[in-house]
Amino acid sequence: MRTKTALLLAALLCSACSRQAPERPLSPAASAPAAPAPVPQPQPAKVQDRYAPLMQAVYGARYRVATGDALAPMPDPDNPREQWRMVLEGISSTVLPTGETVLAVSGDSANDDGTASADQASPGFLSLYLLRQQDGQWRVLRQHENVARLGSHGRIGKTSWVALGQDRVGLAVEDTVANRGETTVHLALFDPLADQVTDLTGNGILIRSDNDDDCDESRERCWHNAAQWHLAPSDAPYYDLVLEIDSKVVSQKNGHREERGERGTARYVFADGQYRPREGSNTVGVP
């Protein structure tokens, strides 16, 4: 009797179970806790600017980390009361014997979108800043802005630091301009410790002249004149500038080709505010 009763109860329980709605399987989204939203990551800089700390000290929030340059108003060299927007890039720095750090900056006029114009006819504008690090912070001591127009495509040219005189370090700039196959290079020299920074050479001293990119059989005359230069110690505040010139001229006409080469030297001394020729002749510009 007890056996029949147990079987009947089991059947009733199974019937009730079968009438219950089957459990729906959990969806994949519900089977695990929701993943946290990704944290936005800062975009890496497009360029690695070794002069970023100095540029930030000079231009503050106007320095753009992503592009490694600054977009800032700068004085018009022809009218210091006026300003225009320029794209500015640190190009070189050194520590002076006096302990200051000097930063050289090349500037180009800015387009409406904040990019550099980089036009072939547009020179670069040189600015020099003197800084000193105090308590871990860079402090700007002096600034010489837009002191010279040099080069093309918004770039001032090749730079190097040289011994201008006893305990005087200066910036040398080789200002290159190319046009229609002809190239000229002028040397400019700057003393960042001068009260008023100007080109010590005046308007530049020619150290290269050639038409290498426009020299073929159709040209009657081709030339390549170049000078190696160095500063020679002297008793003057600024050392003498010495050029060692190597000139080559090729003349060709009616199938006849003649090549002529010459070597020479020229010495410039600093007098009356700028470098002036003293010995020899600078023949770099003679085709």
C-alpha positions in Angstrom: 0.0 0.0 0.0 2.8 2.4 1.0 4.6 1.6 -2.3 1.6 2.6 -4.4 1.1 5.8 -2.4 4.8 6.7 -3.0 4.6 6.1 -6.7 1.4 8.3 -6.9 3.1 11.2 -5.1 6.2 11.0 -7.4 3.9 11.1 -10.5 2.1 14.2 -9.2 5.4 16.0 -8.4 6.8 15.3 -11.9 3.5 16.5 -13.5 3.8 19.8 -11.5 7.5 20.2 -12.6 6.5 19.7 -16.3 3.9 22.5 -16.0 6.5 25.1 -14.8 8.0 27.3 -17.5 11.4 26.2 -18.4 14.2 28.5 -17.3 15.7 30.6 -20.1 19.4 30.3 -20.5 21.4 33.5 -19.5 22.5 35.6 -22.4 26.3 36.0 -22.8 26.0 39.7 -21.7 24.2 38.6 -18.5 26.4 35.7 -17.8 29.3 38.0 -16.7 29.6 41.4 -15.2 29.8 44.3 -17.7 33.4 45.3 -18.6 34.4 48.8 -17.4 34.6 51.5 -20.1 38.1 52.0 -21.5 40.0 55.0 -20.0 41.0 57.5 -22.7 44.8 57.5 -23.1 46.7 60.6 -23.9 47.9 60.8 -27.5 51.6 60.4 -27.8 53.5 63.3 -29.3 54.1 63.1 -33.0 57.7 64.3 -32.6 60.3 64.0 -29.9 61.4 67.5 -29.1 64.7 67.6 -27.2 64.1 71.3 -26.6 60.6 71.0 -25.1 61.5 72.1 -21.5 63.2 75.2 -22.8 60.5 75.9 -25.3 57.8 75.5 -22.6 59.7 78.0 -20.4 59.8 80.5 -23.2 56.3 80.2 -24.7 54.3 78.6 -21.9 50.9 77.3 -23.0 51.6 78.4 -26.5 54.0 75.5 -26.9 52.3 72.5 -28.6 53.6 69.2 -27.4 52.0 67.1 -30.2 53.9 69.0 -32.9 57.0 70.1 -31.0 56.6 73.8 -31.8 54.9 76.9 -30.5 52.3 79.1 -32.1 52.8 82.6 -30.8 52.7 86.3 -31.7 56.2 87.7 -32.5 57.4 91.3 -33.2 57.6 92.4 -36.8 61.3 93.1 -37.5 60.4 96.1 -39.6 57.9 97.5 -37.1 58.4 96.2 -33.5 55.0 97.7 -32.5 53.3 95.3 -34.8 53.1 91.5 -34.3 52.2 88.5 -36.4 51.5 84.8 -35.6 54.5 82.6 -36.1 55.2 78.9 -35.8 58.4 78.6 -33.7 60.7 75.6 -33.4 63.8 75.1 -31.2 66.7 74.2 -33.3 69.8 74.3 -31.1 71.1 75.1 -27.6 74.3 75.2 -25.6 75.6 76.3 -22.2 77.6 79.5 -22.3 80.9 79.9 -20.2 78.9 82.3 -18.0 76.5 79.5 -17.0 73.4 80.6 -19.0 71.8 78.2 -21.5 71.0 79.8 -24.8 68.2 78.5 -27.0 68.1 79.2 -30.8 64.6 79.3 -32.3 63.6 79.4 -36.0 60.3 81.0 -36.8 58.0 81.0 -39.9 54.8 82.9 -40.5 51.7 80.9 -39.7 48.8 79.9 -41.9 45.2 80.4 -40.7 45.2 76.7 -39.5 48.3 77.2 -37.4 50.7 75.4 -39.7 54.0 77.0 -41.0 53.8 78.5 -44.4 57.1 76.9 -45.5 57.1 79.0 -48.7 60.3 78.9 -50.8 60.5 82.6 -50.7 59.8 82.9 -47.0 63.0 83.1 -44.8 63.3 81.8 -41.4 63.5 84.3 -38.5 66.1 83.7 -35.8 65.4 84.3 -32.1 67.8 83.7 -29.2 66.8 83.2 -25.5 69.0 83.1 -22.5 67.8 80.9 -19.6 69.0 79.6 -16.3 67.6 76.7 -14.2 66.7 77.6 -10.7 65.0 75.3 -8.2 64.3 72.8 -10.9 62.5 75.4 -13.1 63.8 77.2 -16.2 63.7 81.0 -16.0 64.0 83.3 -19.0 66.7 85.9 -18.4 66.9 87.7 -21.8 65.3 87.4 -25.1 66.3 88.6 -28.6 63.4 88.0 -30.9 63.5 88.0 -34.8 67.0 89.4 -34.9 67.7 88.2 -38.5 66.0 86.8 -41.6 67.9 83.8 -43.0 67.5 80.9 -45.3 64.3 79.8 -47.1 61.2 77.7 -46.7 60.9 79.2 -43.2 64.1 77.6 -42.0 67.2 79.7 -41.1 69.8 77.1 -42.3 72.6 75.0 -40.7 73.7 76.1 -37.3 76.7 75.4 -35.1 78.2 76.8 -31.9 81.7 78.3 -32.2 84.3 80.1 -30.1 83.8 83.7 -31.2 86.5 85.0 -28.8 88.1 84.5 -25.4 85.2 83.0 -23.2 82.7 83.9 -25.9 80.5 81.3 -27.6 78.5 82.4 -30.6 76.0 80.9 -33.1 77.1 80.4 -36.7 74.4 80.0 -39.3 75.1 78.9 -42.9 72.2 80.5 -44.8 71.4 78.6 -48.0 69.3 79.9 -50.8 68.7 77.9 -54.0 67.0 79.3 -57.1 66.8 77.9 -60.7 69.7 75.6 -60.2 72.0 78.1 -58.6 72.9 77.9 -54.9 74.5 80.5 -52.6 75.5 80.1 -49.0 76.2 83.0 -46.7 77.8 82.8 -43.2 76.2 84.7 -40.3 77.6 85.0 -36.8 75.8 86.0 -33.6 76.9 86.8 -30.1 74.0 85.9 -27.7 75.6 87.9 -24.9 75.6 91.2 -26.9 73.4 94.0 -25.6 71.8 94.1 -29.0 72.1 90.9 -31.0 72.8 91.5 -34.7 74.7 89.6 -37.4 78.4 90.3 -36.8 79.2 89.9 -40.5 76.8 92.6 -41.5 74.7 91.1 -44.3 76.5 87.7 -44.4 79.8 86.6 -45.9 79.5 84.4 -49.1 81.1 81.0 -48.5 79.6 79.0 -51.5 78.4 79.7 -55.0 77.6 77.2 -57.7 75.2 76.2 -60.5 75.6 72.5 -59.9 71.9 71.8 -60.4 71.8 73.6 -63.8 75.1 72.5 -65.2 75.0 70.4 -68.4 76.5 70.4 -71.9 74.2 73.2 -72.9 75.7 75.6 -70.4 78.7 77.6 -71.6 79.9 78.1 -68.0 79.6 76.1 -64.8 81.2 76.9 -61.5 81.6 75.6 -58.0 83.3 77.9 -55.5 83.3 77.0 -51.8 85.2 78.2 -48.8 86.1 76.2 -45.6 86.0 78.7 -42.8 87.3 78.9 -39.2 87.9 81.5 -36.5 91.5 82.2 -35.7 92.5 83.5 -32.2 93.5 87.2 -32.1 93.7 90.0 -29.6 90.4 91.5 -30.8 87.2 91.0 -28.9 86.1 88.6 -31.6 88.5 86.2 -33.4 89.5 86.7 -37.0 87.5 84.9 -39.6 89.6 82.9 -42.2 88.3 81.5 -45.5 90.2 78.8 -47.4 88.7 79.0 -50.9 88.6 76.3 -53.6 87.2 77.5 -56.9 86.4 75.5 -60.1 85.1 76.9 -63.4 84.3 74.9 -66.5 83.9 76.6 -69.8 82.5 74.8 -72.8 81.8 76.1 -76.3 81.7 74.5 -79.7 82.7 71.2 -78.3 85.7 72.6 -76.5 85.8 72.2 -72.8 88.2 74.0 -70.5 88.4 73.6 -66.7 90.2 76.0 -64.4 90.8 75.7 -60.7 92.1 78.2 -58.1 92.8 78.3 -54.4 93.0 81.3 -52.2 92.5 82.7 -48.7 90.7 85.6 -47.2 90.9 87.0 -43.7 88.3 89.2 -42.0 88.8 91.1 -38.8 86.1 92.6 -36.5 86.3 96.4 -36.7 83.7 99.2 -36.4 80.9 96.9 -35.4 81.3 94.0 -37.9 83.6 91.7 -39.8 85.5 93.4 -42.6 88.1 92.1 -45.1 91.7 92.5 -44.1 93.8 90.2 -46.2 93.3 88.4 -49.5 90.1 88.4 -51.6 86.9 86.5 -51.3 86.5 85.0 -54.8 83.6 82.7 -53.9 81.2 84.9 -55.8 83.2 85.1 -59.0 81.9 82.6 -61.6 
